[in-house]
Amino acid sequence: MKTASRLSILLAFCFAGAPLAADEWTVEELLPPAPPWAGKSLELIVEPDHPWITPAERTGLETTPDHAETLRWLDRLVDASARFQRVDLGESGAGRELVMIVASAEGAGDPEALRENGKPTVLAQAGIHAGEIDGKDAGLMLLRDMLEGGRNEALLEQVNFLFIPIFNVDGHERASPFGRVNQRGPRQQGWRTNANNLNLNRDYAKADTLELRALLQVLNLWRPDLYLDLHVTDGIDYQYDVTYGWHGVSGWSPAISNWLTEHLRPAVDAELRSMGHIPGPLIFAMSNSDLDRGIVDWMAGPRFSHGYGDARQLPAILVENHSLKPYPQRVLGTYVLLESVLRLIGQEGRDLRKAIEQDRARRMDPIPLSFKAAGSPDTIEFLGIASSKRASEITGGEVVEWLGTPVTRTIPYVHATAPGEPVQRPRAYWIPPAWREVLQRLELHGIRLERQDQPRTLDVERYLVTSFELGRSSFEGRVRVEPRELELERVSMTFPAGSVRVPLDQPLGTLAVLLLEPRSADSFFQWGFFHPVLQRTEYAESYVLEPLARRMLAADPELKQEFQARLKADAEFAGNPRARLQWFYDRSPFVDRQWKLYPVAREP
């Protein structure tokens, strides 16, 4: 087929009115119109008779292959060229294979061999939300073009490429035409969550899922220099088809952020534009129905991929293609982005590594546990899509309709990037050996631990959780807990043999703080790993407490005065016999002194 005729067929898929399968037409008609697109990147699609045409290209990028077909194609590629190695990362919750392709000019098949070539390494991961699968089909095309004689054969002379084609493999196989109603293609779409209904992009800190634990092993063993998490976003309509970003310089890895902003974005944006795409920053609208409120520059916590990368000094880029753009446009935009990132890192990876080492050597103090908006918002020239509002008989209010016409507007740009909730960095944390699950998770993250073979007595700081609030429902498989009030006290404690010291004079010290400080939203405490310390287990009967209370009053005049003052000031307390006895029990030597005591201590 000649190029012109091939492009004419492919262009048909890039218009809102293109013919669709019978089971899709109602979904397509629900979506706003897509502006016409005929980018230069359409030339990246090979001829129908090409021996390495990908399954998605075979259908004009209208469909995406299932897990089995994807692996068959990749296995054929691995068999055909020594440049590619398949690495099995384990199984998903439902027992499906989780694989990674290692692409290098030397055909390295393990981390040590890959590091021996001295080249920087880029890791790209597709399908963490399996319905957002653009990255898989773009990655297959890019791997094909890295073959000997391919248009991107030379890339591997300067850079190594690790590619996870389907991260959420169980969600990927829960495919149907009814996966994401607000997304334009592919024809069959996978599901957002895994087989346990858990969102893998909320699991980086707690690492509950087999999939995320496998990824942490990749990060620890293969040590990529840059990490891309490939998504498709939704919400408002706009002109940008490929948006991407990372934490700003006020985050946990400022040198990395500065390098990405000054070196990577200009190069990648220019390449995307030259190939007919419209790149933009990550877009999170303040309101999906009122763009006049603007968009927000948001800093994620370590439960998310790019927030986690920032916390562990790993350059991490969140890519969010626009869900309302046609699938061919989104896939090809991802290809261009991956290609340009690999080329740049191959050329300037040494400078990126300097930024990484600068952040790894840094010992941030204090450490912000969160980020917030501060000051007045800026403005941004926004490449939007015209919209109107009309009265809705369904909702009884107004509904937004996107009209498909490009418009440029100046809107507020809120920077929620100011450090919040700072905490002083201790020298170390101390964890008793009973909390094995927490210790195992710290090891999964690659945090260095010092196990004690003898008891240790030392002065430490410890938190008492005087007030807390449990979540009202399950969130990501756990009932979260928020500490409302914490008291920090200085005490001498003896830690038994087997206890663990977590030194913070290490590159992952900031990550350890975010996981172990109870005020951190992604701490093990707030994710529910320490629920047992919040329950009361010992109690006393009234027939014992009443004589105990009389003896305490007789022995302590100040206690008696305090009790009488409480009776006078609190009528509800005065009228509750059990509460009155409990008051004495809480002040007696029999009360549980470890109740609500956070077992992780700080070494100041």
Phi, psi and omega in degrees: 000134178290156183301317183300314181291325179296317180296323181296323177291316183293327179298333180299332181279354186257016177239146183299330184269012182296148179299140181229163177297155185301327182279001182247344193299325181293322178295315180300320182289342177283338188274152174297158179294145177262128177299146179302147180216136177214061184289156179299335182293348173302335179291349179287341181283132184279168177294153182301334181264010180295135183295340181243028174299137181278160179303322180290319179298327182299336179252021181068030183057037175265333181235171176229141185287155176283180185300314184295316180293324177298315180292324178297317179296317180293320179296323177296321178295315180297320179293333186274339186216134177290350179292339188243136175233141175261129178244124178275125184263000183118201183239156173283177178302328181266007174090014178274153182289133174249117188235159175226139175262130176255118180247121177207154180296332182269353181071033181297138182243000178216165185300320183295316180295323180294319181291334181297333181282350173075001183275153174292156183236132177247131175251126174239137184234128180246151170073031171296324163254107198292340174287342181261076197252015181309318185298327180297309184290327175293319181295322177297318178298318182293318177299317177304318183283354174270356176299158174305125182089355180281166185294338179243028178304321186289343182304318185287355174286343184238346187211151172260150184230120172256131185225119173259105188288325180221106181278311178269078188291327180289317175296327179298322182276352171273062189258143177196172175288358187242036181280308184225100186293338182260024181231138182267094177078164001287180187300315176249134183234141177283186186254154185293320187254169182274190185295339176265012181061032177254141180273111184297334178272025166232012192245004186297316183286311186279334174053053179279333190266152176298324182296314182291324178296323176297320180295320179299324176295322176299314181297320183286322186271317186270340174050060179296152178273342178206145187229125178245128176249115192260119185232177166229129183264181176208194182110238184280165175264146179198176185279330184301135176255334178233113175243148183200159181184188185201176176295148178280181185290347177276004180276203188273347180226074189293325181294319177298312180301317180297319179295315180298320182290317186275332186249312187284311186299314180302319182290316182290318178301316181297319180293318178299316180296321182295336180261012172092016180253166181239095180282156178205171176286168173301135186241114174237108185285141174295330177208129179287351180248355183214089182292344178297340177281347173091191179237164186237137172272106194250139179254118184278155172276175184285006171284340181260156186301308186285331173293320178295316178301317180298324182289335182247022178056041174247115177305115187233125183246124173268121178254128179231096172291159184272123189297336184273356174277148180301151185301316178303319180297318182291317180298314182291325175297321177295319177303310183298318179298312180299315181300314183289325176295314179299318181296315182295315181294325175299325182275323189237019182300329180297320179290323176297319179298326176297319177295320178298313181295326177297316179288325179292330179278344183284142176240083185302133178200119000286170181250123176288132178272347180202179179224153186214165175281140178213136180081181181280147179290153170279188171237158179221141173281114191250126178274091187259187175236135181300146180217165174217165178240143177222158177290139180248124175289336182286310185269339186080002179232207180262150177231143180274137173239125177270132193260352177085358182264125180295138174220151175248128183229156171257119186230163177295147177233102184273127180258100176269060189237003180284133179302139179228159178049060180290146176228139179291139181281117176284173175288326183193167169248151176239130183232123177296155187292344182295337185268064187294322182298320179294318179296321178296320180293321177299319178294322177301323180286350181088013180283133182285131180241151176241105181277137184261126179266358177225154174300148179228131176247128181202163176279128181222171170253141178220151181264139167251123181274091186284336179209137181210165179224122177278147175297151182276348179209170179288139175228119182052042175081005182223153172264110184284160179224136179247124177284117179280318180223135178232139173246131180253120182237152179260124184218165170261128182230149173252122179259128184289165174303142184097348176295162184236132171260130178254096182289140180262000172275066179207157183304326181267020180298320179298317177300318179300320178298316181294334180272338189246343176282123186296339178280347178288130184297337178249026175286157175300329178298309184290337176278358172096015180287343184243024180308322184303330182287347182270355180258143180269131187244329178260153181207175180221149181278156182298324183293341175267321185290326183295311176293328176298318181296319179298318180294320180295320179294320181291330185271344189221096181300324180294321176297320179297318179295319178296319180295315180295322178296322178295319179299320182288324187273339188231097182294323179296318177296317182297330182267009183242100183302319182293321179296324179294319177292323179297326178302317179288320180300320181294340180256006182266165177287354182272348184291151180287110182282353179258358178295127180066017177267117180294123190283352178270119182259155179256130173267108186287000000 
